[in-house]
Every structure is written in structure tokens, then in C-alpha cells.
Amino acid sequence: MIKCHLSRMMGEHKMKIADVARATELNRNTIASLYKEEAVRVDLSAIEKLCRLFKCQVSDLFEYIDN
């Protein structure tokens, strides 16, 4: 299972979905699906924009958890 830490990171930076969408120019639905951990597929460009925004590594944003 892949765990997405976007909601935690947004909380730490006191950002809303609209703030992240505006800052990254990503679609609101993309941000919302990652936030709710409902995303099935994510473009690498979206991951890059999120990492750039939060100044983090991919491993800070996503975590693999063995079931």
C-alpha cells in the first residue's frame, strides 16, 4: 500500500486544497484525490510540483507500507 502524506504536509503549512492547486497549477481534483488518499495514478510532473512546493523529497510525500 502507498500512503500519501499530502494532508499532513498541507496541515503543517496551513494550506488548503485551493492554495496548493493555485501554487502548483495542478487541477483541484488531483490535489483532492491525493489529499483523501483516493488517487490511483499520479503523473510524475504532479509529484515534482508538489515536492517543489513543499521543498521535500518524494519519500517525504509518499511511503510504501507492506500489508
Secondary structure, 3 states (H helix, E strand, C coil): CEEECHHHHHHHCCCCHHHHHHHHCCCHHHHHHHHCCCCCCCCHHHHHHHHHHHCCCHHHHEEECCC
